[in-house]
Amino acid sequence: MFVFKFLNDQLLKMQWLYDLVRSLVENVFNLDMTTRLGGSIHFFIYDIIKIFILLSVLIFAISYIQSYFPPERSRRILGRFGGVSGNVLGALLGTITPFCSCSSIPLFIGFTSAGLPIGVTFSFLLSSPLVDLASLILLASIFNWKIAIVYVVVGVVLAVIGGTVISRMKLEDYVEPFVFSNQIDGLEEQTMTAKDRLEFSNDQVKDIVKRVWMYIILGVAIGAAIHNWIPENIIAALLGQDKWYSVLL
């Protein structure tokens, strides 16, 4: 238990980074952490560094795992199962093969044209962008493991239910005929060397970080501006559990 707590605090919550930034704020900037300004500056620096470290490491790890599960291999695995068991496997496989939502349409066409049931395909496509290793670890680092695990379980259950419902509704007649008759390009499985996988993972990190860095900084800056400046009772009054619109906000 001690080892788990140590790893959780030092690797996920990065207590070492928290202490390092605190030392920077107090000893270099000569600001008191208990003041609004000191707390906000610490919040901004700590969260920016923490998020970029976690994001880079997780994207690299997930991309490396994903390199072993190209769409064609995923299709072959899912093709062995049907019914609810196929939906469950599709949802679980989607959690370890995190294809982004922008690839949903070509994957749907490719999987369906290859003969996979629509329900199984949808379970895979629902869980893939919704639940992944990055979500699990980020939620665990920000909140705790219970919330992270509940999120994953709920995501997988929703994917299974969604795929099962779609399967029971027999929606094949509403799919355009060309989907069943044409194979989509790009589903051929390619052999990658260890070097190729490392280069692929590194490229994924650069590409994604390049696209989201501005939004991360903006989001953390807003959080830092709110941190210690807006009283907690005001936030609770606006976003309390008794407010129906709190989830939407």
N, C-alpha and C positions, 0 to 999 in steps of 0.2 A: 504493500500500500504506500509506503514511504517513497519507494522508487517511482511508482506511478505518479504520485503527487509532485515529486521533484521534476520528472520529465514534463508533466503538464505545465508546471509553473515556469520552467526554464526554457522549454522548447516552444510551447504554444503561446503562453501568456508573456513569455520573454521578460521575466522578472529582472534578469541581468541588464536588459536594455532600459527598462524602467528606472532602475537605480543609476545607470550611466547617464541617462538624460536628466535625471534629478540632480546629479552632481554637476552637470553642465549648467543647468538653470541656476542653481544656488551658488556655485563657486565661480563660474565664469560670467554669467549675466548678473550676479548679485541680486537675485530675486527670491522672494520667499514663496515657497510652494503653496502656502496657505492663502496667499493673496489671489485675487481674481486674475490679475495679469500673469503672475507666475504659474498658476495652475493651467491657464489657457495655453501659454507658450509650451509648457511641458506636454500637455495633451496633444498639441499640434505636432511637435517634433517626434514624440514617442510613437504616435499612431501612424504618421507618415512612414517612418522607417520600418515599423513593425509590419504594416500592410504590404509594403513593397517587398520585404524579405519573404513573408508568407506567400504572397502572390507568385513571386518568381520561383520559389522552391516547389510550390504545389503545381504550377503550370508545367514545370520541367518534369516532375515526377509523373503527373497524369499523362502528359504527352508521350513519355517513354512507355508507359503502360499501354496507351492507346495504339502505339506503333505495332504492338503484338496482336491487336484486334482490329484489323481493317474491316470495312463493311462486308467484304466477301466472306471472311472467316466468321463474323457474327451471323451472317445469313445462314451459313452451313450449320452452325450450332443450333440456331433457332429452328431450322428446318426439321430437326429430329423430334420436335415435341409439338403437341397440339392441345387444344382445350385450355382449361384453367392452368394446368401445369406449364403449358407454353406461355401463358400470360405472366405467370410468376417468374419463369426463367427469363422472359423478355425484359421484365422490369428489373430483375437483378443484374442481368447483363448490361442493361442501360446505365446502371450506376458505375460500372467500371470501364465503360466505353463512352466517355462524355463527348458525344458529338454536339456541336452547338445547334441552336434552333434553326439557323440559316440553312443547315444541311438536311432539314427534315423532309422537304419535298423530294429531292433526288433520292434520299434513302428510302422513302416510302415507295417511290416508283420502282426502284431497284429491287427492294425486298418483295414487293407485291408481284412484280413481273416474274420473279424467280419462284413464285408459288407459295410464299409464306401466307398464312391466314392474316386477314386484315386486323383482327383483334390482337394477335401476337405482335404484329408490326407496331400497332399503336401503343401497346404496353411498353415496348422498347423506346419508341419515340417520345413518350410522355416522361419516362424516368430519366432518359439520357441527359437532357438539358436541365432537369429539375433537381436531380439528386446525383451528387458525385463526391469524390474524395475531398475536393477543395471545399465544398459546402460543409462537409462533416468537420474538417479540421478548423476551418475559420469560425464556425459556430461554437466549437468546443473551446477555442482560444478566447472568443469574445464573451461567451456565456459560461456554459459548462457542458460536460459530456452527456448529461441527461437530456438537455434540450437538443443537442446535436443528434443524438440517437433517435429521439422522438421525431425530429424533422425527417430523418432518413426513412424511418418506418412509415410515417404518414405519406411521404412521397411515393414510396414503393407500393403501399396499399392503394393509393389513388390511381397509380399507373395500372395496377392489376384490375381494379374495378372498372376503370375507363376502358381498358382493352376488352374485358369480359362483356361489358354492356354493348360495346360496338360490335363484338362478335355475335352476340345474341340478336342484335337488331338486323343482321343479315344485310349489310349495306353494300355488298359487292355489286349489286345492280346499279348503284349510283356512281360507281367509279368509271371513269372514261375508259372505253375499250382499249385504247392504245397502251394503257398502263399494263394490261395483262399480256399484250402481244409483243411489246418491245423491251429489249434488254437495255438498261441504261449504261452508258460508258462510264468508266472510272471505278467499277467494282472489282476489277481484276486484282487478285492478291499479289502483292509484290514482295519479294524477299529483300529484307533490309539487314545490313550488317550492323554490328554494334556501333561502328562509327556513324553510319547513316542514322541510327536511332538517336544518338547524341546530338548530331547536327539538326535533326528534325525537332527535337525537344528544345534545343537552344533557339532555333528560329521561331518556334511557337512562343517562347518567352518574350523575345524581342518584339514580335508582331503584336501580341496582346498588350504588353506593357506600353508600347508606343501608342496604342489606340485608347487606353483608359487612364493614363497617368494624370491627365488634366482633370478628369472627373474625380479621381481619388483625392487630389490636392484640394479641389474645390469643396468636396464633401467634408473632408477633415477640417478645412478652414471654417466652414459653417458650424461644424460641431465644436470647434475650439472657441468660436465666437459665442456660442450658446453656453459653453461650459463655464460654470461658476458665475455667469452673468444673469441668467434667467432663473429665478427662484424655483425650486423643485415643486412647490405647491401650485405654481401657475401651470407647469407642465403636467402635473397630475390632474389638475382641474380640466385641462384641455384634452388630455389623452388618457384619462383614467379608464379602468376596466368597465365602468358603468356607462361609458360613452359609446354609442353604437357606431360612430364614425371614426373611432380611434384606429381601427385596422386600416381603413381607407387612407387616413393621413399617414 
